[in-house]
C-alpha cells in the first residue's frame, strides 16, 4: 500500500512576531498600555513623518517590550509598502531590460522614491529591534538581499515555460474544489511558482532530503527559492511518496498546519510541482 509522507513542519510567511519577557505582570500591563498608545499615535500621524519619528525615538529610549511592540506596528507599514515595491520593481526590470540597480533607479523616479522610503522604515525596525534586545536578522539586510534576487529572478522569467503534468493539474483542480466547498476564492496558477515548486522537488530528489529548508546555496527557504524565479511565496506544503494527487491533497487537509496553508483566505496564487516521489505546493498572496 502506498505511503504518503508529509513534512512535519509547514512553511508560512505572513507576519512578524516579536516577544520579550516582562519582569512582572504589572510591568507587562504598563508596557502593553504604552505600546497601544504609541501605536495609535503612530498610525494617526502617517502623514507627519517628523511626529512619527519622535514616537520612534520615545520607544527606543524606553526599550524592551515597548520598542519591540512598536516595531511590529512599523513592520506592518513596511510589509504593505514592500509588496507594492516588488511589483513595481519587476515591471521596471521587464520594461527597461536592465539588471543593474543603479540603472533601474535612474530610469524610474517613483521606484527610487519608494526604495528610499522602504529603507528608512527598515532601518527604523532594526533600531527598534536593537533597543528591545531582540536577536534576529536585520530587516535592512533582508531587503537588500531580496531586492537582488527579485531583479535576477525577473530577468530570467521569460526563459521559463511551464506546462502542467496530469498529476499537477489534478492537485490544482482538487485544491480549488476544496477551497470552493469552504467558501474561499479560487487560486490562480502562477507558472513561476510551478517552476519554483518543481525545482525544489528536483533538489530534494537529487540531494536526498525532505524539508522546507534546503541545503542548496541560495535556496534556503521558499521565500529565497521563489525570488530566484522572479515571484513571491508566502506558504509551502510538501509531500513524498508513490501516491495519487487525491491522497496528497487529503493528507494536507488532515494535517492542521498544511490545511491552514491550503485554505488560507488571503492566498490568491499557487504553483504545484512533482518530481519523482516528491510533491511541492506553493501559495502566494
VEXDREN-2710 file (C-alpha; in Angstrom, 1 decimal):
% VEXDREN-2710
k/r/px/py/pz
1/UNK/0.0/0.0/0.0
2/UNK/1.5/3.4/-0.9
3/UNK/2.6/5.6/1.9
4/UNK/2.3/9.3/2.0
5/UNK/4.8/11.4/3.9
6/UNK/4.1/14.9/4.9
7/UNK/6.8/17.4/6.1
8/UNK/6.2/17.7/9.8
9/UNK/6.7/21.4/9.7
10/UNK/4.8/23.6/7.2
11/UNK/6.1/26.9/6.0
12/UNK/4.0/30.0/6.3
13/UNK/5.3/33.6/5.9
14/UNK/2.7/36.1/6.7
15/UNK/3.6/38.2/9.7
16/UNK/6.5/39.1/12.0
17/UNK/6.2/38.3/15.7
18/UNK/8.4/39.5/18.4
19/UNK/8.3/38.8/22.1
20/UNK/10.1/39.8/25.2
21/UNK/9.5/38.5/28.7
22/UNK/8.3/41.2/31.2
23/UNK/9.7/41.4/34.7
24/UNK/6.3/41.3/36.3
25/UNK/2.6/41.2/35.4
26/UNK/2.3/44.9/36.3
27/UNK/5.2/45.8/34.1
28/UNK/3.6/43.8/31.3
29/UNK/0.3/45.6/31.6
30/UNK/2.0/49.0/31.7
31/UNK/4.2/48.2/28.7
32/UNK/1.1/46.9/26.7
33/UNK/-0.7/50.1/27.5
34/UNK/2.2/52.3/26.4
35/UNK/2.6/50.2/23.2
36/UNK/-1.1/50.7/22.3
37/UNK/-0.9/54.4/22.8
38/UNK/2.3/54.8/20.8
39/UNK/0.9/52.6/18.0
40/UNK/-2.3/54.5/17.8
41/UNK/-0.5/57.8/17.7
42/UNK/2.0/56.5/15.1
43/UNK/-0.8/55.3/12.8
44/UNK/-2.8/58.5/13.2
45/UNK/0.3/60.6/12.2
46/UNK/1.0/58.7/9.0
47/UNK/1.3/62.0/7.0
48/UNK/3.6/63.6/9.6
49/UNK/6.9/61.8/9.4
50/UNK/8.6/64.1/11.9
51/UNK/6.0/63.4/14.5
52/UNK/6.2/59.7/13.8
53/UNK/10.0/59.9/14.3
54/UNK/9.5/61.4/17.7
55/UNK/7.3/58.5/18.7
56/UNK/10.0/56.1/17.4
57/UNK/12.7/57.9/19.5
58/UNK/10.5/57.6/22.6
59/UNK/10.1/53.9/22.1
60/UNK/13.8/53.4/21.6
61/UNK/14.6/55.3/24.8
62/UNK/12.1/53.1/26.7
63/UNK/13.4/50.0/25.1
64/UNK/12.4/46.4/26.0
65/UNK/8.9/45.3/25.3
66/UNK/7.8/48.8/24.2
67/UNK/10.2/49.1/21.4
68/UNK/9.5/45.6/20.2
69/UNK/5.8/46.2/20.3
70/UNK/6.1/49.4/18.2
71/UNK/8.4/47.5/15.8
72/UNK/5.5/45.2/15.0
73/UNK/3.4/48.2/14.0
74/UNK/6.1/49.8/12.0
75/UNK/6.8/46.4/10.3
76/UNK/3.2/46.3/9.2
77/UNK/3.7/49.5/7.3
78/UNK/6.9/48.1/5.8
79/UNK/5.2/45.0/4.6
80/UNK/2.5/46.9/2.8
81/UNK/5.0/49.2/1.1
82/UNK/7.3/46.3/0.2
83/UNK/4.5/44.4/-1.7
84/UNK/3.9/47.4/-3.9
85/UNK/7.7/47.9/-4.4
86/UNK/8.4/44.4/-5.5
87/UNK/5.6/44.6/-8.1
88/UNK/6.9/47.9/-9.4
89/UNK/10.5/46.7/-9.4
90/UNK/9.5/43.7/-11.6
91/UNK/7.7/45.9/-14.0
92/UNK/10.6/48.2/-14.4
93/UNK/13.0/45.3/-15.0
94/UNK/10.7/43.9/-17.7
95/UNK/10.2/47.3/-19.3
96/UNK/13.8/48.5/-19.3
97/UNK/15.5/45.1/-19.6
98/UNK/18.0/46.5/-17.1
99/UNK/19.5/44.3/-14.3
100/UNK/21.8/46.9/-12.6
101/UNK/20.1/48.5/-9.7
102/UNK/21.6/51.9/-10.3
103/UNK/20.3/51.9/-13.9
104/UNK/16.8/50.9/-12.8
105/UNK/16.6/53.6/-10.2
106/UNK/17.9/56.2/-12.6
107/UNK/15.1/55.3/-15.1
108/UNK/12.2/55.4/-12.6
109/UNK/11.9/58.2/-10.1
110/UNK/9.0/56.7/-8.3
111/UNK/10.8/53.4/-7.9
112/UNK/13.8/55.3/-6.4
113/UNK/11.5/57.3/-4.0
114/UNK/9.7/54.1/-2.9
115/UNK/13.0/52.4/-2.2
116/UNK/14.3/55.3/-0.1
117/UNK/11.1/55.2/1.9
118/UNK/11.4/51.4/2.5
119/UNK/15.0/51.6/3.6
120/UNK/14.1/54.3/6.1
121/UNK/11.3/52.1/7.6
122/UNK/13.6/49.0/7.5
123/UNK/16.3/51.0/9.4
124/UNK/13.7/52.1/11.9
125/UNK/12.6/48.5/12.5
126/UNK/16.3/47.5/13.0
127/UNK/16.8/50.3/15.6
128/UNK/13.7/49.2/17.5
129/UNK/14.8/45.6/17.5
130/UNK/18.2/46.5/18.9
131/UNK/16.6/48.7/21.6
132/UNK/14.4/45.8/22.6
133/UNK/17.4/43.5/22.9
134/UNK/15.9/41.1/20.4
135/UNK/18.3/39.0/18.3
136/UNK/17.5/38.4/14.7
137/UNK/18.3/39.2/11.1
138/UNK/18.5/42.9/10.0
139/UNK/15.4/43.9/8.0
140/UNK/17.6/46.3/6.0
141/UNK/19.9/43.4/5.0
142/UNK/17.0/41.2/4.2
143/UNK/15.5/43.9/2.0
144/UNK/18.8/44.3/0.0
145/UNK/19.2/40.5/-0.4
146/UNK/15.6/40.1/-1.6
147/UNK/15.9/43.1/-4.0
148/UNK/18.9/41.4/-5.7
149/UNK/17.0/38.1/-6.1
150/UNK/13.9/39.8/-7.4
151/UNK/15.9/41.6/-10.1
152/UNK/17.8/38.4/-11.1
153/UNK/14.6/36.3/-11.0
154/UNK/12.6/38.7/-13.1
155/UNK/15.4/38.9/-15.7
156/UNK/15.1/35.1/-16.0
157/UNK/11.3/34.8/-16.1
158/UNK/10.9/35.0/-19.9
159/UNK/13.0/31.8/-20.2
160/UNK/10.5/29.9/-18.1
161/UNK/7.9/27.9/-20.0
162/UNK/5.7/25.6/-17.9
163/UNK/3.1/23.1/-18.9
164/UNK/1.4/21.2/-16.0
165/UNK/1.6/17.5/-16.0
166/UNK/-1.6/15.4/-15.4
167/UNK/-0.8/15.0/-11.7
168/UNK/0.0/18.6/-11.2
169/UNK/-3.3/19.7/-12.9
170/UNK/-5.2/17.3/-10.6
171/UNK/-3.6/18.9/-7.5
172/UNK/-4.7/22.3/-8.7
173/UNK/-8.2/21.1/-9.5
174/UNK/-8.6/19.4/-6.2
175/UNK/-7.2/22.4/-4.3
176/UNK/-9.7/24.8/-5.8
177/UNK/-12.5/22.4/-5.4
178/UNK/-11.8/22.1/-1.6
179/UNK/-11.5/25.9/-1.3
180/UNK/-14.8/26.4/-3.1
181/UNK/-16.5/24.0/-0.7
182/UNK/-15.1/26.1/2.1
183/UNK/-16.4/29.3/0.7
184/UNK/-12.9/30.5/-0.5
185/UNK/-11.8/32.0/-3.7
186/UNK/-10.1/30.1/-6.5
187/UNK/-6.3/30.2/-6.6
188/UNK/-4.8/31.4/-9.9
189/UNK/-1.9/29.4/-11.4
190/UNK/1.4/31.1/-11.1
191/UNK/3.7/29.4/-13.6
192/UNK/6.7/30.9/-11.9
193/UNK/5.6/29.2/-8.6
194/UNK/5.2/26.0/-10.6
195/UNK/8.9/26.3/-11.8
196/UNK/9.9/27.0/-8.2
197/UNK/8.0/24.0/-6.8
198/UNK/9.5/21.7/-9.4
199/UNK/13.0/23.0/-8.8
200/UNK/12.6/22.2/-5.0
201/UNK/11.3/18.7/-5.8
202/UNK/14.3/18.1/-8.0
203/UNK/16.7/19.3/-5.3
204/UNK/15.0/17.1/-2.7
205/UNK/15.4/14.1/-5.0
206/UNK/18.9/14.9/-6.1
207/UNK/20.3/15.7/-2.6
208/UNK/18.2/13.2/-0.8
209/UNK/16.4/15.4/1.8
210/UNK/12.8/16.2/2.6
211/UNK/12.3/19.6/4.2
212/UNK/11.3/23.2/3.6
213/UNK/14.9/24.3/4.5
214/UNK/17.1/23.4/1.5
215/UNK/20.9/22.8/1.8
216/UNK/21.4/24.2/-1.7
217/UNK/23.1/27.6/-1.7
218/UNK/20.7/30.5/-2.3
219/UNK/17.6/28.3/-1.8
220/UNK/17.4/28.1/1.9
221/UNK/13.7/29.0/2.2
222/UNK/10.6/29.0/-0.1
223/UNK/11.0/32.8/0.1
224/UNK/14.5/32.5/-1.4
225/UNK/13.5/30.0/-4.0
226/UNK/10.6/32.0/-5.3
227/UNK/12.7/35.1/-5.6
228/UNK/15.1/33.2/-7.8
229/UNK/12.3/32.6/-10.2
230/UNK/11.0/36.2/-10.2
231/UNK/8.0/35.7/-8.0
232/UNK/7.0/35.5/-4.3
233/UNK/5.7/32.8/-2.0
234/UNK/4.0/33.0/1.4
235/UNK/3.4/29.4/2.2
236/UNK/4.5/25.9/1.2
237/UNK/3.2/22.3/1.6
238/UNK/5.4/19.3/0.9
239/UNK/4.6/15.6/0.4
240/UNK/6.5/12.5/-0.6
241/UNK/5.6/9.0/-1.7
242/UNK/4.2/7.0/-4.6
243/UNK/0.7/8.3/-4.1
244/UNK/-2.1/9.8/-6.1
245/UNK/-2.9/13.6/-6.2
246/UNK/-6.1/12.9/-4.2
247/UNK/-4.1/11.3/-1.4
248/UNK/-1.7/14.2/-1.4
249/UNK/-4.4/16.8/-1.0
250/UNK/-6.3/14.7/1.6
251/UNK/-3.0/14.3/3.5
252/UNK/-2.6/18.1/3.6
253/UNK/-6.2/18.6/4.7
254/UNK/-5.7/16.1/7.5
255/UNK/-2.7/17.9/8.8
256/UNK/-3.6/21.2/10.7
257/UNK/-0.6/23.3/9.5
258/UNK/-0.9/22.1/5.9
259/UNK/-4.6/22.7/5.9
260/UNK/-4.1/26.3/7.1
261/UNK/-1.9/26.9/4.1
262/UNK/-4.2/25.3/1.5
263/UNK/-7.3/27.0/2.9
264/UNK/-5.8/30.4/3.8
265/UNK/-8.3/33.0/2.8
266/UNK/-5.7/35.6/1.8
267/UNK/-3.9/33.3/-0.7
268/UNK/-4.5/34.2/-4.4
269/UNK/-1.9/32.2/-6.3
270/UNK/-0.5/28.7/-6.3
271/UNK/2.1/26.6/-8.1
272/UNK/2.4/22.8/-7.9
273/UNK/5.3/20.6/-8.8
274/UNK/6.1/16.9/-8.8
275/UNK/9.5/15.3/-9.5
276/UNK/9.8/11.5/-8.8
277/UNK/8.2/10.8/-5.4
278/UNK/8.3/14.4/-4.2
279/UNK/5.5/17.0/-4.3
280/UNK/5.6/20.7/-3.6
281/UNK/2.7/23.2/-3.5
282/UNK/3.5/26.9/-3.1
283/UNK/0.9/29.6/-2.2
284/UNK/1.2/33.4/-2.7
285/UNK/-0.8/36.5/-1.7
END
